[in-house]
Amino acid sequence: MSSETLSSTTDVKNLVHPYTNLGDHLNKGPMIIDRGEGIYIYDNHGKRYLEGMSGLWCTSLGFSEERLVNAAIAQFKKLPYYHLFNSRSNTPAIELSAKLLEIAPKNLSKILYANSGSEANDAAVKLVWFYHNAIGKPEKKKIISRLRGYHGVTVASGSLTGLPANHLHFDLPIDRILHTDCPSYYHGAESGESEEAFTQRLINNLEQLILKEGPETVGAFIAEPVMGAGGVIVPPEGYFEGVQKVLKKYDILFIVDEVICGFGRTGMMFGCDTFNLQPDIMSVAKALSSSYLPISATMISQAIYDKIAEQSDEVGVFAHGVTYSGHPICAAVALETIKIYQEDNIVAHVQEVAPHFQKRLHALASHPLVGESRGIGLIGAIELTQDKASKKPFDSSVKIEKRVQENVAKHGVLVRGIRNAIALCPPLIITIEQIDELFDSLEKGLDEVLEDIEKSAVSV
Ligand SMILES: Cc1ncc(COP(=O)(O)O)c(C=O)c1O
């Protein structure tokens, strides 16, 4: 069956498509993507789209980076698989680790590999638990995450995720996972509350939660520097400074989830650099390999490593790892990806084009359908509203974000509707002209949906 002869309604019925309304989808079928070139992809009918979301916030170098293909082929020929268990290792995993530590926040010094962001965060949870057992604080196990945070879907990381759909009917969250406020001033501010007062309230709430639970029971706090799947929430000024003070006060570890923000997305190499975060544990995935192959990493401080090493000596082994931890082909591609970031100075490129991206994004705030536009670096979102003054969202039956997403796609650009927001996260190699192409199509899509809504209001 060639890709042109695939029927999107009948031939895909054997798949379970994640984050898809499965009932709906059986009638209509998915958009089938066939090939990619630069920041563009083509569907199986040959229509071209600018990928305004880098797939799932991940293909930082676009869809046709030859160096990554060649790195994979070379490693395939040399050694297609070897593991890191039982005192064995492989060269790409060793070289990648040195490279990652060269660019990561300075206090991180050891790396544990897996395949996905979810597994990296699951490992972070297990390491927090193992560490607190090692230092004789077996009670200090609760982990605080945030509402709207997204950390994955496995049992522990799905519990950390603070979105109802990831919990409902899955029997999540598991115990010992707590959720505190989402730092969105737009969604969470009380009437008349200043941004500063809002931020302080959230920091106080976090401290109150810790005190209520007992600081001796709280082991870690996890956060994305900028929330991605929660709707691109950029924290207000002073938020992380206040949070980190509270964590230090109660001796609580800080896990920073850099799965989306890592590798230049926010305008610095890591979200930690942009927001001055000092992680004890940091998870990375996605842009680690520009998503050409699955690989993720949980990075930890030397202090944590030392205690874990001591404890595992006592057990005999450190009994955590997966078959594909540090897979040599994935590691070789990730290593090449970071070399490209360094040689092409991807951070400087983001800093050069991001002001234009943010200017076009913020210009949308005056559109009648937009309540807020927010972003940093090359990530952003617009919040759709039916009433700017009251910030009233559209009823879910209007499917506003889906309509915008589909109209924009008609104009050759893929964006992602998330609840009432439209998210943007293009490949980091995007040019100024392509940023204009993205926003021109987004504007057209928004105008058409507005016209549609106005028409239906008249006809009611
Ligand atoms: C911030 C963040 N953490 C973790 C994950 C989970 O990664 P994966 O889907 O590779 O398991 C995601 C996925 O979108 C993410 O955005």
Ligand as a Chemical Component Dictionary entry (heavy atoms), coordinates in Angstrom:
data_LIG
# 
_chem_comp.id                   LIG 
_chem_comp.type                 NON-POLYMER 
_chem_comp.pdbx_formal_charge   0 
_chem_comp.three_letter_code    LIG 
# 
loop_
_chem_comp_atom.comp_id 
_chem_comp_atom.atom_id 
_chem_comp_atom.alt_atom_id 
_chem_comp_atom.type_symbol 
_chem_comp_atom.charge 
_chem_comp_atom.model_Cartn_x 
_chem_comp_atom.model_Cartn_y 
_chem_comp_atom.model_Cartn_z 
_chem_comp_atom.pdbx_ordinal 
LIG C1 C1 C 0 7.277 19.126 29.659 1  
LIG C2 C2 C 0 7.069 17.701 29.240 2  
LIG N1 N1 N 0 7.505 16.723 30.037 3  
LIG C3 C3 C 0 7.350 15.429 29.723 4  
LIG C4 C4 C 0 6.726 15.063 28.558 5  
LIG C5 C5 C 0 6.545 13.621 28.230 6  
LIG O1 O1 O 0 7.390 13.254 27.206 7  
LIG P1 P1 P 0 7.057 11.960 26.321 8  
LIG O2 O2 O 0 5.834 12.247 25.547 9  
LIG O3 O3 O 0 8.304 11.802 25.484 10 
LIG O4 O4 O 0 6.892 10.828 27.261 11 
LIG C6 C6 C 0 6.270 16.043 27.683 12 
LIG C7 C7 C 0 5.611 15.691 26.413 13 
LIG O5 O5 O 0 5.053 16.500 25.716 14 
LIG C8 C8 C 0 6.427 17.399 28.044 15 
LIG O6 O6 O 0 5.957 18.382 27.268 16 
# 
loop_
_chem_comp_bond.comp_id 
_chem_comp_bond.atom_id_1 
_chem_comp_bond.atom_id_2 
_chem_comp_bond.value_order 
_chem_comp_bond.pdbx_ordinal 
LIG C1 C2 SING 1  
LIG C2 N1 SING 2  
LIG C2 C8 DOUB 3  
LIG N1 C3 DOUB 4  
LIG C3 C4 SING 5  
LIG C4 C5 SING 6  
LIG C4 C6 DOUB 7  
LIG C5 O1 SING 8  
LIG O1 P1 SING 9  
LIG P1 O2 DOUB 10 
LIG P1 O3 SING 11 
LIG P1 O4 SING 12 
LIG C6 C7 SING 13 
LIG C6 C8 SING 14 
LIG C7 O5 DOUB 15 
LIG C8 O6 SING 16 
# 
